[in-house]
Amino acid sequence: MIYALIAIGSVFTAACAQMLLKQGARRGYSPWWRQYMNGWVISGYGIMFATMVVNIWCMHHGLQLKEISIIESMSYLFVPALSWAVFKEPISWRKGLAIGVIIIGVIVFFL
């Protein structure tokens, strides 16, 4: 159970890293290569790498691949919520319905 909670925290952290990547993509850089080599992007990918290591660690300590896959689907919840909170991106009723279906699926899987 503790490893599932750690994996959920890892997924949330990866969603936060995606916010860093978006922030880096929103800015214009010159020369072109700075678009990919700036602090926002490097930080985002560094955090993504760290969350991958955490997920591997959780699987090493007993979390099954099928469980980690379901936990990873929670990123479809975290990313829209964070993009709404950070970037004021709208969540349509269709996205809201899809998020609800994902929540139900995760709950059913772990019952």
N, C-alpha and C positions, 0 to 999 in steps of 0.2 A: 504493500500500500504506500509506503513512504517513497518508493522509487517512482510510483505513478504520480505522486504529488510533485516530486522533483522534475519529472518529465513535463508535467503541465506547466510548471514554472519556466522550464526551458522553452516550451512553445511560446509562452507569453513574451519571454525575452527575445526570441527570434522575431516575433511580430513587432516589437519595439525597434529591433534592428532594421526591419523593413521601413519603418518611419524615417530612420536615419538615411537610408538609401534614397527614399523619395525626396527628402530635404536636399540631398546632394544633387539630385536630378533636376530640381526646380531652379537651380542657379545656372547662369550662363558663365562659361569659363573660356578663356583664351590663353594658350592654344588649346586645341580640341582634346588633347590627351589629359588635360587637367580635369575634365568632366569625370574621368575614371580614377584619377589619382588625387583626390582631395580628402580632407579629414572626415567628412560625412560618410563618404563611400568606403574608405578604408576602415573606419570604425564599424560601420554596418556589417561589412564582410568579416571583420575580426570577431564580432559578437556572434554572427551566424556560425562561424567555425567553432567557437567555444560551445554553442548549444549542440552542435553535432557531436562533439566530444562527450558532453554530458549525456546525450541520448545513448551513445555507445556504452558508456559507463553503466547506465541504468539497465541496458540489455545484458551486460556482463553480470550484473548482480541479480538477475532473475526476471526482469520484465521481458515478456515475450514480444516477438516482432509484431504479432497481430494486435497486441495491446498498444504498442508504441505507435502503430499506424493509425489506430483510432484516436489516440491522444493527439497525434499530429493534425488530425482533421479539425481540431479545435482552433487552429490558426485561421480557419474560415469564419470563426466567431470573433477572434481577437483583432484581426487586421481591419475589418470594417468598423468595429467599435473604436479602435484607435484612430483610424483615418477620419472618422466623424468627429472625434474629440479634438484631434490635433490640427487637421487640415480643413475641417468643416465640410467634408464631402458628404453628400446626402446618401441616405439609405432608403432605397425605394421599397414599396410594399413587397415586391417580388424577392428582393434581397432579404428582407425581414422574414418572409415566409420560409425561404431557404435556410436561414439561420435557425429558425425554429425547428425545422426538420432535422438539421444536424444535431441540435441539442437533444432532441428526442432519440435520435439514433445512438448518440454516445451514452445516454442514460440506459437505454435498452441493452446495449452491449455489456455494460458493467453490472447489470442486475443479476 
